[in-house]
């Protein structure tokens, strides 16, 4: 994925979904990003499809909070999500299992090219 901004990344994300892996998944992910590349994004995975929109969901299954700049680094493989969480750059609340499932739902995202 060649996105260079958060907005572009989220625009391209639905096309990266592994629909087979997502077939039985129903989850709402809230991304709460701060700083220059910040914004709020809702990623809904349901019945093998992905929908992204800007905004705040009332009751997401998982909320991922971090600086937008760190999110770009995670998405481009410059920083692992696990390291970001361990160092406090990424805060996850809600269903940790669904958060960990993101890698399987979107294979190749966050990998170095």
Order of alpha helices (4+ residues) and beta strands (2+ residues): alpha-beta-beta-beta-beta-alpha-alpha-beta-alpha
